[in-house]
Amino acid sequence: PILFVGNHQFLGLDVKLVVSEILEKRNYLVRGLGHPVIFGGGNSTASNNFNNDFIEYGTVKVSPANYYNLMKTKQAMLLY
């Protein structure tokens, strides 16, 4: 398992680029560990579409249990 750690400087807007680049260059499918607010839904359609993009790319809610399960199954992860 691999844990990639990013920076919040771009507010996670670069997550698609990072995930795509890692997949293309290293052949790792990276699962994001996302802030719980991503999974709570937004008040606007734009917010919901933005959140759905994270989920579409395999992001799971950050938690000790999810982190453990991803490590246990030897998956690559991305944490901002």
C-alpha atoms as an extended CHARMM CRD file, in Angstrom:
* protein
*
        80  EXT
         1         1  PRO       CA              0.0000000000        0.0000000000        0.0000000000  PROA      1               0.0000000000
         2         2  ILE       CA              1.0570000000        3.5810000000       -0.6900000000  PROA      2               0.0000000000
         3         3  LEU       CA             -0.1030000000        6.7950000000        0.9730000000  PROA      3               0.0000000000
         4         4  PHE       CA              0.2950000000        9.9450000000       -1.1310000000  PROA      4               0.0000000000
         5         5  VAL       CA             -0.0340000000       13.1550000000        0.8960000000  PROA      5               0.0000000000
         6         6  GLY       CA             -1.0400000000       16.3820000000       -0.8200000000  PROA      6               0.0000000000
         7         7  ASN       CA             -1.4350000000       20.0000000000        0.2150000000  PROA      7               0.0000000000
         8         8  HSD       CA             -4.6860000000       21.9460000000        0.6340000000  PROA      8               0.0000000000
         9         9  GLN       CA             -3.2200000000       24.8820000000       -1.2990000000  PROA      9               0.0000000000
        10        10  PHE       CA             -5.5530000000       24.2550000000       -4.2450000000  PROA      10              0.0000000000
        11        11  LEU       CA             -8.4760000000       23.1500000000       -2.0280000000  PROA      11              0.0000000000
        12        12  GLY       CA             -8.4100000000       19.7080000000       -3.6180000000  PROA      12              0.0000000000
        13        13  LEU       CA             -9.3710000000       21.1200000000       -7.0030000000  PROA      13              0.0000000000
        14        14  ASP       CA             -6.3310000000       19.4110000000       -8.4910000000  PROA      14              0.0000000000
        15        15  VAL       CA             -7.3700000000       15.9450000000       -7.3040000000  PROA      15              0.0000000000
        16        16  LYS       CA             -8.4240000000       14.8050000000      -10.7900000000  PROA      16              0.0000000000
        17        17  LEU       CA             -5.0790000000       15.8750000000      -12.2150000000  PROA      17              0.0000000000
        18        18  VAL       CA             -3.1180000000       14.1760000000       -9.4460000000  PROA      18              0.0000000000
        19        19  VAL       CA             -5.0980000000       10.9290000000       -9.6330000000  PROA      19              0.0000000000
        20        20  SER       CA             -4.9190000000       10.8520000000      -13.4470000000  PROA      20              0.0000000000
        21        21  GLU       CA             -1.1700000000       11.5450000000      -13.4570000000  PROA      21              0.0000000000
        22        22  ILE       CA             -0.4240000000        8.8230000000      -10.9000000000  PROA      22              0.0000000000
        23        23  LEU       CA             -2.5620000000        6.3620000000      -12.8570000000  PROA      23              0.0000000000
        24        24  GLU       CA             -0.9280000000        7.2580000000      -16.1610000000  PROA      24              0.0000000000
        25        25  LYS       CA              2.6990000000        7.4340000000      -14.9710000000  PROA      25              0.0000000000
        26        26  ARG       CA              2.7760000000        4.7720000000      -12.2350000000  PROA      26              0.0000000000
        27        27  ASN       CA             -0.2510000000        2.6060000000      -13.0070000000  PROA      27              0.0000000000
        28        28  TYR       CA             -1.6710000000        3.0390000000       -9.4920000000  PROA      28              0.0000000000
        29        29  LEU       CA             -5.3730000000        3.6070000000       -9.0130000000  PROA      29              0.0000000000
        30        30  VAL       CA             -5.3850000000        6.0290000000       -6.0850000000  PROA      30              0.0000000000
        31        31  ARG       CA             -8.3160000000        6.2130000000       -3.6640000000  PROA      31              0.0000000000
        32        32  GLY       CA             -8.8640000000        9.5790000000       -2.0440000000  PROA      32              0.0000000000
        33        33  LEU       CA             -9.5690000000        9.9680000000        1.6500000000  PROA      33              0.0000000000
        34        34  GLY       CA            -12.1150000000       12.7850000000        1.6460000000  PROA      34              0.0000000000
        35        35  HSD       CA            -13.3630000000       15.1680000000        4.2860000000  PROA      35              0.0000000000
        36        36  PRO       CA            -16.7890000000       14.1400000000        5.6170000000  PROA      36              0.0000000000
        37        37  VAL       CA            -18.3730000000       17.3440000000        4.2590000000  PROA      37              0.0000000000
        38        38  ILE       CA            -17.9350000000       15.9290000000        0.7360000000  PROA      38              0.0000000000
        39        39  PHE       CA            -20.3570000000       13.1450000000        1.6300000000  PROA      39              0.0000000000
        40        40  GLY       CA            -22.8910000000       15.3430000000        3.4240000000  PROA      40              0.0000000000
        41        41  GLY       CA            -24.2430000000       16.8910000000        0.2560000000  PROA      41              0.0000000000
        42        42  GLY       CA            -24.4440000000       20.5540000000       -0.5990000000  PROA      42              0.0000000000
        43        43  ASN       CA            -27.2630000000       23.0410000000       -0.8920000000  PROA      43              0.0000000000
        44        44  SER       CA            -26.6570000000       23.7170000000       -4.5640000000  PROA      44              0.0000000000
        45        45  THR       CA            -26.5000000000       21.6120000000       -7.6990000000  PROA      45              0.0000000000
        46        46  ALA       CA            -22.9830000000       22.9170000000       -8.4050000000  PROA      46              0.0000000000
        47        47  SER       CA            -21.8430000000       21.7840000000       -4.9610000000  PROA      47              0.0000000000
        48        48  ASN       CA            -23.3930000000       18.3450000000       -5.4420000000  PROA      48              0.0000000000
        49        49  ASN       CA            -21.7720000000       17.9400000000       -8.8700000000  PROA      49              0.0000000000
        50        50  PHE       CA            -18.3970000000       18.9160000000       -7.4240000000  PROA      50              0.0000000000
        51        51  ASN       CA            -18.7820000000       16.4020000000       -4.5960000000  PROA      51              0.0000000000
        52        52  ASN       CA            -19.9020000000       13.6890000000       -7.0270000000  PROA      52              0.0000000000
        53        53  ASP       CA            -16.6460000000       14.1610000000       -8.9370000000  PROA      53              0.0000000000
        54        54  PHE       CA            -14.6890000000       13.1350000000       -5.8340000000  PROA      54              0.0000000000
        55        55  ILE       CA            -16.8920000000       10.0890000000       -5.2850000000  PROA      55              0.0000000000
        56        56  GLU       CA            -16.6510000000        9.1400000000       -8.9660000000  PROA      56              0.0000000000
        57        57  TYR       CA            -12.8740000000        9.0100000000       -8.5880000000  PROA      57              0.0000000000
        58        58  GLY       CA            -13.1730000000        6.5170000000       -5.7170000000  PROA      58              0.0000000000
        59        59  THR       CA            -12.9130000000        8.8720000000       -2.7660000000  PROA      59              0.0000000000
        60        60  VAL       CA            -14.0490000000        7.4320000000        0.5590000000  PROA      60              0.0000000000
        61        61  LYS       CA            -14.7830000000        9.2590000000        3.8050000000  PROA      61              0.0000000000
        62        62  VAL       CA            -11.6130000000        9.7050000000        5.8380000000  PROA      62              0.0000000000
        63        63  SER       CA            -11.8090000000        7.6320000000        9.0130000000  PROA      63              0.0000000000
        64        64  PRO       CA             -9.5240000000        5.2660000000       10.8840000000  PROA      64              0.0000000000
        65        65  ALA       CA            -11.6240000000        2.2850000000        9.7400000000  PROA      65              0.0000000000
        66        66  ASN       CA            -11.5560000000        3.2750000000        6.0550000000  PROA      66              0.0000000000
        67        67  TYR       CA             -7.8150000000        4.0000000000        6.2350000000  PROA      67              0.0000000000
        68        68  TYR       CA             -7.2150000000        0.5970000000        7.8260000000  PROA      68              0.0000000000
        69        69  ASN       CA             -9.3800000000       -1.2210000000        5.2640000000  PROA      69              0.0000000000
        70        70  LEU       CA             -7.6160000000        0.4310000000        2.3250000000  PROA      70              0.0000000000
        71        71  MET       CA             -4.2100000000       -0.4090000000        3.8120000000  PROA      71              0.0000000000
        72        72  LYS       CA             -5.3300000000       -3.9700000000        4.5270000000  PROA      72              0.0000000000
        73        73  THR       CA             -6.3750000000       -4.4320000000        0.8890000000  PROA      73              0.0000000000
        74        74  LYS       CA             -3.0930000000       -2.8540000000       -0.3060000000  PROA      74              0.0000000000
        75        75  GLN       CA             -4.6830000000        0.0750000000       -2.1170000000  PROA      75              0.0000000000
        76        76  ALA       CA             -2.9320000000        3.3460000000       -2.9310000000  PROA      76              0.0000000000
        77        77  MET       CA             -4.4470000000        6.3550000000       -1.1460000000  PROA      77              0.0000000000
        78        78  LEU       CA             -4.3510000000       10.1170000000       -1.4830000000  PROA      78              0.0000000000
        79        79  LEU       CA             -4.7900000000       12.3300000000        1.5560000000  PROA      79              0.0000000000
        80        80  TYR       CA             -4.9440000000       16.1310000000        1.4430000000  PROA      80              0.0000000000
